[in-house]
Amino acid sequence: MSEFPELPPAALAGPLPRVPRWRTLLGSLAMARQPIRNLDRALAHHGDTVGLHLGGVRPCIVTRDPALTQHILQKNHRRYLKSDLTHGLIRYLGRGLLTNEGADWLRQRRLIQPGFHRQRLAALTRLMQAAAEEWSQELRARLAAAGGRLTVDIHAEMTRVAFHIIAQATFGTSMTDAERDRLSEVLTQIQAFYVRTIRQPYLRPWFTARGAFRRHDALSQELRELVRGYIRWRQAAPGTLASPEIAAPFTNNPPPVTPNLSPVTPTPPNDLLQMLLDARYEDTGEGMSEEQLLDEANILLLAGHETSANALSWMLYLLARHPEAAAQVRQERTAAGLARRPPEFAELAQLPYSMQVVQETMRLYPPAWILDRVALEDDEFRGLPIPKGTLFSLYIHGIHRHPGLWPEPNAFRPERFAPGQEPPIPAYAYLPFGGGPRLCVGSHFALTEIQLVLLEALRHFTFVPVAEAPAATDPLITLRPKGPLWLAVGSA
């Protein structure tokens, strides 16, 4: 974010405003059901930073102040770590880059980051494009069979595409429909349950008595065993993509499935799993243990598909409501000589408006809509004392729609991100992938993937909203649509 100017210094006006505990406790059900709506109300009333009690129980400071957010994520990041709100995900997702902390996280980050460098990303672009084309061919066939007009749940469609891409990029093979659908179902169940335990902590004894934690632990283990099967399959047959006996079946009743295997190849595949297998720690020269491989592959697969699927869904929804922006993407592509073929990785830079569409989508609907941090020691920010143990909720959705930072904050205006636009975007006013040292390692992968799928979709299809009312959000760990996101699809 170095191209953005610093915000002018400003002290907090008086003591930190706080919502009384009894009020947050009484409103905890409403907050659990509609957290964005209720956080927006609290901040509009009290100011950009407010103290409240999470679930009516736990003291927390919520902020949409980009300067305080930058202080925590970047300038003074060593005094802050992710809190137990994120660390609790270790129970379900393992100790990968998303959930790890401290020296272990830094060691893993240094090991994994080369896998997302430009050279590897250029190679993975062809894989992304192939997955996008496979989806568009299948949808064109369905469209033709329906007589040229079809209504689809675009979130379900984009989940399929994103799963295909991340499975290919991670494992070098496509997942079966049964695996993909089951993974999506299990991930949704785990997310919804975990978020409820955070927003309504007073229900945890009830969840324990009803066996809910045990059931979701079993779902988590189901995910791990599927990923373990892919890892062992590769380890047992290095340099090949054909070893169907190795793949582990699901453990919870669905029929056994095996990877959708490609023919044997004489060279090791150029995918992220092979990168993880080949990586060696600088201090020991050793590779990762199977459990660490499992944790990292699990995070790549689950986090990698979820954020992209949501961003793609919201993007096509927004373009359906703003056909003039879709037309401009098509015009830009034609002007670049790419109307009849997909772009190569190096050619994506010739399509800046399409990237601005991606960026504006992720402003309005940031995949990681809120982040948590806890103070490891006493700190201070512009007159606000921050005692050790203070829990922060960094409200990214609120920053992205802050009326003092963004003109017409709720409007879809991709040109905001064009070079030289005024007013310039302040530092830490735009955080779709977080910020500071923990900026998402896969951010360039995700942006490339989303841009390619956008271009493929608009090359073949038009999208029209089915309902006039704006789509509702479902803010779990990521910002999903609430229920199906229906769009009418036609031929472009």
MIBA-805911 format. One record per residue (C-alpha): x, y, z. Coordinates in steps of 0.02 Angstrom, whole numbers. Layout:
MIBA-805911
+--------+--------+--------+
|   east |  north |     up |
+--------+--------+--------+
|      X |      Y |      Z |
...
+--------+--------+--------+
END
This chain:
MIBA-805911
+--------+--------+--------+
|   east |  north |     up |
+--------+--------+--------+
|      0 |      0 |      0 |
|    151 |    113 |    -10 |
|     77 |    211 |   -155 |
|    -59 |    280 |    -41 |
|    -28 |    435 |     65 |
|    -30 |    434 |    254 |
|   -187 |    494 |    342 |
|   -160 |    661 |    429 |
|   -124 |    641 |    615 |
|   -277 |    660 |    725 |
|   -307 |    622 |    907 |
|   -459 |    527 |    966 |
|   -590 |    648 |   1026 |
|   -604 |    614 |   1211 |
|   -615 |    443 |   1295 |
|   -661 |    288 |   1198 |
|   -850 |    275 |   1181 |
|   -920 |    112 |   1246 |
|  -1084 |     20 |   1225 |
|  -1144 |    -40 |   1397 |
|  -1124 |   -225 |   1425 |
|  -1308 |   -250 |   1462 |
|  -1352 |   -173 |   1295 |
|  -1235 |   -285 |   1195 |
|  -1298 |   -436 |   1290 |
|  -1479 |   -392 |   1250 |
|  -1430 |   -362 |   1069 |
|  -1320 |   -515 |   1051 |
|  -1451 |   -614 |    954 |
|  -1477 |   -471 |    831 |
|  -1287 |   -451 |    815 |
|  -1268 |   -637 |    781 |
|  -1400 |   -632 |    646 |
|  -1349 |   -467 |    563 |
|  -1174 |   -419 |    621 |
|  -1136 |   -298 |    480 |
|  -1298 |   -201 |    500 |
|  -1276 |   -187 |    689 |
|  -1090 |   -143 |    683 |
|  -1128 |     -7 |    555 |
|  -1260 |     65 |    670 |
|  -1145 |     64 |    822 |
|  -1002 |    149 |    729 |
|  -1116 |    277 |    646 |
|  -1182 |    324 |    817 |
|  -1023 |    317 |    923 |
|   -883 |    354 |    799 |
|   -750 |    252 |    708 |
|   -691 |    158 |    862 |
|   -805 |     90 |    998 |
|   -793 |    -29 |   1145 |
|   -923 |   -164 |   1165 |
|   -940 |   -342 |   1228 |
|   -929 |   -482 |   1101 |
|  -1084 |   -589 |   1123 |
|  -1124 |   -480 |   1272 |
|   -984 |   -569 |   1365 |
|   -808 |   -524 |   1307 |
|   -738 |   -345 |   1303 |
|   -685 |   -295 |   1128 |
|   -639 |   -138 |   1031 |
|   -713 |   -126 |    856 |
|   -635 |     -2 |    737 |
|   -655 |     58 |    559 |
|   -514 |    184 |    580 |
|   -382 |    146 |    446 |
|   -245 |    233 |    547 |
|   -277 |    124 |    701 |
|   -290 |    -28 |    588 |
|   -121 |     14 |    510 |
|    -46 |     39 |    683 |
|   -101 |   -137 |    732 |
|    -68 |   -231 |    570 |
|     91 |   -144 |    513 |
|    174 |     -7 |    613 |
|    167 |    -94 |    782 |
|    125 |   -269 |    725 |
|    249 |   -354 |    842 |
|    140 |   -304 |    989 |
|    -14 |   -388 |    916 |
|    -56 |   -566 |    867 |
|   -212 |   -650 |    803 |
|   -323 |   -689 |    951 |
|   -400 |   -851 |   1009 |
|   -546 |   -808 |    894 |
|   -435 |   -860 |    748 |
|   -329 |   -984 |    845 |
|   -489 |  -1080 |    883 |
|   -494 |  -1126 |    699 |
|   -339 |  -1234 |    726 |
|   -460 |  -1362 |    798 |
|   -544 |  -1377 |    628 |
|   -418 |  -1320 |    497 |
|   -249 |  -1362 |    575 |
|    -99 |  -1251 |    607 |
|    -66 |  -1180 |    433 |
|    -19 |  -1005 |    377 |
|   -193 |   -938 |    413 |
|   -196 |   -996 |    595 |
|    -12 |  -1011 |    643 |
|     79 |   -878 |    743 |
|    250 |   -814 |    796 |
|    414 |   -894 |    744 |
|    327 |  -1049 |    675 |
|    219 |   -942 |    562 |
|    370 |   -843 |    499 |
|    466 |  -1003 |    462 |
|    320 |  -1073 |    364 |
|    291 |   -909 |    272 |
|    472 |   -903 |    212 |
|    458 |  -1083 |    156 |
|    295 |  -1063 |     60 |
|    305 |   -888 |    -14 |
|    416 |   -938 |   -163 |
|    274 |  -1049 |   -222 |
|    174 |   -893 |   -264 |
|    309 |   -797 |   -355 |
|    277 |   -727 |   -528 |
|    360 |   -869 |   -624 |
|    251 |  -1003 |   -545 |
|     97 |   -893 |   -559 |
|    126 |   -876 |   -746 |
|    126 |  -1066 |   -761 |
|    -31 |  -1084 |   -655 |
|   -122 |   -956 |   -764 |
|   -144 |  -1086 |   -902 |
|   -220 |  -1205 |   -776 |
|   -339 |  -1070 |   -714 |
|   -391 |  -1029 |   -891 |
|   -421 |  -1212 |   -933 |
|   -536 |  -1230 |   -782 |
|   -630 |  -1071 |   -829 |
|   -653 |  -1133 |  -1008 |
|   -715 |  -1302 |   -949 |
|   -847 |  -1215 |   -843 |
|   -900 |  -1097 |   -984 |
|   -915 |  -1242 |  -1109 |
|  -1025 |  -1338 |   -989 |
|  -1134 |  -1185 |   -954 |
|  -1149 |  -1148 |  -1140 |
|  -1213 |  -1325 |  -1167 |
|  -1342 |  -1303 |  -1029 |
|  -1391 |  -1135 |  -1101 |
|  -1417 |  -1208 |  -1274 |
|  -1522 |  -1350 |  -1203 |
|  -1629 |  -1221 |  -1111 |
|  -1665 |  -1123 |  -1271 |
|  -1543 |   -980 |  -1241 |
|  -1602 |   -922 |  -1070 |
|  -1556 |   -998 |   -903 |
|  -1567 |   -949 |   -720 |
|  -1421 |  -1005 |   -612 |
|  -1362 |   -986 |   -434 |
|  -1201 |   -896 |   -475 |
|  -1126 |   -933 |   -305 |
|  -1145 |  -1119 |   -335 |
|  -1070 |  -1098 |   -509 |
|   -921 |   -998 |   -446 |
|   -891 |  -1119 |   -303 |
|   -872 |  -1258 |   -432 |
|   -750 |  -1155 |   -535 |
|   -647 |  -1100 |   -385 |
|   -639 |  -1278 |   -317 |
|   -582 |  -1341 |   -487 |
|   -446 |  -1209 |   -498 |
|   -377 |  -1230 |   -322 |
|   -383 |  -1420 |   -332 |
|   -288 |  -1416 |   -496 |
|   -164 |  -1288 |   -430 |
|   -137 |  -1380 |   -267 |
|   -148 |  -1563 |   -315 |
|   -125 |  -1563 |   -504 |
|   -291 |  -1650 |   -527 |
|   -476 |  -1614 |   -528 |
|   -585 |  -1665 |   -383 |
|   -735 |  -1771 |   -418 |
|   -907 |  -1691 |   -404 |
|   -938 |  -1794 |   -247 |
|   -779 |  -1731 |   -164 |
|   -809 |  -1551 |   -213 |
|   -990 |  -1548 |   -157 |
|   -951 |  -1636 |      7 |
|   -805 |  -1519 |     43 |
|   -914 |  -1368 |     13 |
|  -1051 |  -1437 |    125 |
|   -932 |  -1481 |    266 |
|   -841 |  -1315 |    257 |
|  -1006 |  -1221 |    267 |
|  -1061 |  -1321 |    419 |
|   -896 |  -1293 |    509 |
|   -895 |  -1107 |    472 |
|  -1075 |  -1080 |    528 |
|  -1048 |  -1177 |    689 |
|   -882 |  -1095 |    732 |
|   -947 |   -920 |    702 |
|  -1098 |   -955 |    812 |
|   -986 |  -1011 |    955 |
|   -897 |   -842 |    941 |
|  -1050 |   -732 |    926 |
|  -1151 |   -824 |   1058 |
|  -1021 |   -893 |   1180 |
|  -1152 |   -919 |   1315 |
|  -1221 |  -1064 |   1210 |
|  -1060 |  -1167 |   1219 |
|  -1118 |  -1274 |   1366 |
|  -1275 |  -1315 |   1266 |
|  -1170 |  -1359 |   1113 |
|  -1061 |  -1472 |   1220 |
|  -1210 |  -1561 |   1297 |
|  -1288 |  -1589 |   1126 |
|  -1126 |  -1659 |   1053 |
|  -1107 |  -1518 |    925 |
|   -920 |  -1498 |    955 |
|   -894 |  -1684 |    932 |
|   -993 |  -1687 |    770 |
|   -895 |  -1543 |    696 |
|   -730 |  -1620 |    750 |
|   -782 |  -1772 |    648 |
|   -818 |  -1661 |    498 |
|   -647 |  -1582 |    516 |
|   -565 |  -1753 |    521 |
|   -659 |  -1799 |    363 |
|   -581 |  -1652 |    273 |
|   -407 |  -1696 |    337 |
|   -418 |  -1875 |    280 |
|   -467 |  -1825 |    104 |
|   -317 |  -1708 |     92 |
|   -204 |  -1838 |    172 |
|   -254 |  -1958 |     33 |
|   -193 |  -1837 |   -100 |
|    -28 |  -1809 |     -9 |
|      7 |  -1995 |     11 |
|    -44 |  -2027 |   -167 |
|     87 |  -1904 |   -226 |
|    221 |  -1963 |   -105 |
|    195 |  -2144 |   -156 |
|    216 |  -2105 |   -340 |
|    333 |  -1954 |   -360 |
|    337 |  -1890 |   -537 |
|    171 |  -1970 |   -581 |
|    -12 |  -1926 |   -571 |
|    -79 |  -2104 |   -571 |
|    -95 |  -2197 |   -407 |
|   -280 |  -2217 |   -373 |
|   -262 |  -2344 |   -233 |
|   -179 |  -2214 |   -120 |
|   -323 |  -2091 |   -109 |
|   -415 |  -2099 |     56 |
|   -605 |  -2114 |     54 |
|   -717 |  -2004 |    157 |
|   -737 |  -2063 |    335 |
|   -917 |  -2009 |    364 |
|  -1031 |  -2116 |    255 |
|  -1019 |  -2033 |     81 |
|   -962 |  -2159 |    -52 |
|   -774 |  -2182 |    -71 |
|   -698 |  -2072 |   -205 |
|   -526 |  -2059 |   -282 |
|   -437 |  -1917 |   -370 |
|   -486 |  -1884 |   -550 |
|   -319 |  -1943 |   -615 |
|   -222 |  -1886 |   -767 |
|   -109 |  -1998 |   -871 |
|     63 |  -2040 |   -804 |
|    191 |  -1904 |   -838 |
|    380 |  -1925 |   -826 |
|    411 |  -1762 |   -736 |
|    347 |  -1701 |   -566 |
|    193 |  -1591 |   -582 |
|    214 |  -1404 |   -566 |
|     82 |  -1378 |   -432 |
|     76 |  -1311 |   -256 |
|     78 |  -1481 |   -173 |
|    240 |  -1524 |   -261 |
|    308 |  -1356 |   -205 |
|    265 |  -1401 |    -25 |
|    342 |  -1574 |    -43 |
|    502 |  -1504 |   -119 |
|    523 |  -1358 |      2 |
|    665 |  -1372 |    129 |
|    695 |  -1272 |    287 |
|    851 |  -1166 |    278 |
|    912 |  -1213 |    451 |
|    893 |  -1403 |    440 |
|    879 |  -1444 |    255 |
|    729 |  -1553 |    298 |
|    556 |  -1549 |    225 |
|    390 |  -1532 |    315 |
|    315 |  -1674 |    415 |
|    158 |  -1754 |    348 |
|     52 |  -1665 |    478 |
|    124 |  -1495 |    430 |
|    101 |  -1535 |    245 |
|    -78 |  -1581 |    286 |
|   -109 |  -1419 |    379 |
|    -38 |  -1310 |    241 |
|   -124 |  -1404 |     99 |
|   -287 |  -1397 |    197 |
|   -274 |  -1208 |    214 |
|   -228 |  -1187 |     29 |
|   -376 |  -1291 |    -26 |
|   -508 |  -1224 |     92 |
|   -458 |  -1040 |    107 |
|   -405 |  -1033 |    -76 |
|   -573 |  -1085 |   -146 |
|   -685 |   -996 |    -20 |
|   -620 |   -819 |    -44 |
|   -613 |   -830 |   -233 |
|   -786 |   -910 |   -248 |
|   -863 |   -769 |   -147 |
|   -771 |   -631 |   -241 |
|   -819 |   -705 |   -410 |
|  -1001 |   -721 |   -357 |
|  -1014 |   -542 |   -297 |
|   -922 |   -479 |   -451 |
|  -1042 |   -559 |   -576 |
|  -1188 |   -503 |   -470 |
|  -1125 |   -323 |   -475 |
|  -1094 |   -331 |   -663 |
|  -1271 |   -397 |   -688 |
|  -1334 |   -240 |   -599 |
|  -1211 |   -129 |   -695 |
|  -1212 |   -186 |   -877 |
|  -1117 |    -30 |   -930 |
|   -966 |    -93 |   -832 |
|   -980 |   -264 |   -913 |
|   -986 |   -179 |  -1084 |
|   -828 |    -81 |  -1042 |
|   -736 |   -242 |   -996 |
|   -784 |   -316 |  -1165 |
|   -731 |   -158 |  -1258 |
|   -563 |   -157 |  -1171 |
|   -534 |   -338 |  -1216 |
|   -577 |   -306 |  -1399 |
|   -462 |   -155 |  -1405 |
|   -320 |   -264 |  -1339 |
|   -348 |   -390 |  -1481 |
|   -411 |   -523 |  -1360 |
|   -593 |   -536 |  -1411 |
|   -577 |   -712 |  -1481 |
|   -447 |   -792 |  -1370 |
|   -401 |   -797 |  -1186 |
|   -259 |   -685 |  -1127 |
|    -87 |   -749 |  -1079 |
|    -23 |   -702 |   -907 |
|     85 |   -560 |   -976 |
|    -64 |   -488 |  -1071 |
|   -173 |   -463 |   -916 |
|    -84 |   -298 |   -884 |
|   -162 |   -234 |  -1047 |
|   -334 |   -249 |   -967 |
|   -329 |   -126 |   -820 |
|   -516 |    -91 |   -814 |
|   -556 |   -275 |   -787 |
|   -438 |   -273 |   -638 |
|   -522 |   -116 |   -574 |
|   -687 |   -211 |   -578 |
|   -607 |   -347 |   -472 |
|   -536 |   -219 |   -350 |
|   -700 |   -126 |   -330 |
|   -794 |   -289 |   -302 |
|   -674 |   -334 |   -162 |
|   -697 |   -161 |    -87 |
|   -885 |   -180 |    -77 |
|   -879 |   -364 |    -28 |
|   -710 |   -399 |     55 |
|   -687 |   -588 |     75 |
|   -607 |   -565 |    247 |
|   -735 |   -439 |    311 |
|   -666 |   -428 |    489 |
|   -498 |   -469 |    570 |
|   -452 |   -499 |    752 |
|   -295 |   -451 |    849 |
|   -248 |   -452 |   1033 |
|   -120 |   -339 |   1118 |
|     30 |   -436 |   1186 |
|     85 |   -289 |   1294 |
|     30 |   -116 |   1343 |
|     22 |      6 |   1198 |
|    -48 |    176 |   1153 |
|   -124 |    254 |    997 |
|   -157 |    441 |    982 |
|   -207 |    460 |   1163 |
|   -299 |    294 |   1174 |
|   -218 |    180 |   1305 |
|   -215 |     -1 |   1250 |
|   -187 |   -120 |   1397 |
|   -108 |   -290 |   1371 |
|   -242 |   -417 |   1322 |
|   -354 |   -292 |   1231 |
|   -452 |   -380 |   1094 |
|   -478 |   -286 |    930 |
|   -600 |   -321 |    790 |
|   -533 |   -232 |    635 |
|   -691 |   -202 |    536 |
|   -632 |   -211 |    355 |
|   -808 |   -201 |    282 |
|   -835 |    -40 |    379 |
|   -669 |     34 |    321 |
|   -710 |     -9 |    140 |
|   -877 |     82 |    150 |
|   -824 |    225 |    263 |
|   -908 |    385 |    198 |
|   -759 |    489 |    253 |
|   -638 |    385 |    149 |
|   -738 |    342 |     -6 |
|   -850 |    460 |   -105 |
|  -1018 |    373 |   -130 |
|   -955 |    226 |    -28 |
|  -1096 |    106 |    -72 |
|  -1088 |    140 |   -259 |
|  -1002 |     22 |   -382 |
|   -870 |    130 |   -465 |
|   -722 |     30 |   -534 |
|   -637 |    189 |   -595 |
|   -593 |    228 |   -413 |
|   -442 |    117 |   -441 |
|   -382 |    196 |   -603 |
|   -210 |    278 |   -592 |
|   -212 |    461 |   -541 |
|   -390 |    461 |   -475 |
|   -436 |    595 |   -348 |
|   -452 |    591 |   -204 |
|   -313 |    463 |   -180 |
|   -351 |    310 |    -75 |
|   -283 |    333 |    102 |
|   -164 |    206 |    178 |
|   -255 |     54 |    248 |
|   -422 |    110 |    180 |
|   -419 |    -41 |     62 |
|   -377 |   -210 |    138 |
|   -455 |   -353 |     38 |
|   -308 |   -467 |     84 |
|   -264 |   -394 |    253 |
|   -107 |   -291 |    280 |
|     66 |   -287 |    355 |
|    177 |   -442 |    366 |
|     24 |   -555 |    365 |
|    -39 |   -494 |    197 |
|   -115 |   -647 |    113 |
|     22 |   -749 |     29 |
|    -99 |   -799 |   -110 |
|   -163 |   -625 |   -153 |
|    -85 |   -618 |   -328 |
|   -146 |   -795 |   -363 |
|   -324 |   -745 |   -315 |
|   -323 |   -582 |   -415 |
|   -261 |   -672 |   -571 |
|   -389 |   -810 |   -551 |
|   -534 |   -689 |   -528 |
|   -482 |   -581 |   -676 |
|   -467 |   -733 |   -791 |
|   -637 |   -803 |   -742 |
|   -714 |   -630 |   -765 |
|   -645 |   -617 |   -941 |
|   -701 |   -793 |   -987 |
|   -876 |   -764 |   -917 |
|   -905 |   -600 |  -1009 |
|   -834 |   -671 |  -1171 |
|   -979 |   -794 |  -1181 |
|  -1120 |   -736 |  -1067 |
|  -1231 |   -592 |  -1014 |
|  -1297 |   -583 |   -837 |
|  -1458 |   -502 |   -777 |
|  -1520 |   -495 |   -596 |
|  -1675 |   -596 |   -558 |
|  -1729 |   -496 |   -406 |
|  -1736 |   -307 |   -390 |
|  -1692 |   -304 |   -205 |
|  -1506 |   -304 |   -161 |
|  -1434 |   -473 |   -115 |
|  -1409 |   -506 |     70 |
|  -1242 |   -555 |    143 |
|  -1199 |   -700 |    258 |
|  -1046 |   -644 |    358 |
|   -969 |   -805 |    419 |
|   -779 |   -815 |    422 |
|   -789 |   -749 |    245 |
|   -923 |   -639 |    167 |
|  -1042 |   -753 |     74 |
|  -1208 |   -720 |    -10 |
|  -1354 |   -768 |    101 |
|  -1435 |   -912 |     10 |
|  -1433 |   -935 |   -180 |
|  -1378 |   -787 |   -286 |
|  -1491 |   -803 |   -438 |
|  -1442 |   -726 |   -605 |
|  -1521 |   -745 |   -777 |
|  -1389 |   -799 |   -903 |
|  -1393 |   -770 |  -1091 |
|  -1268 |   -781 |  -1233 |
|  -1154 |   -632 |  -1259 |
+--------+--------+--------+
END
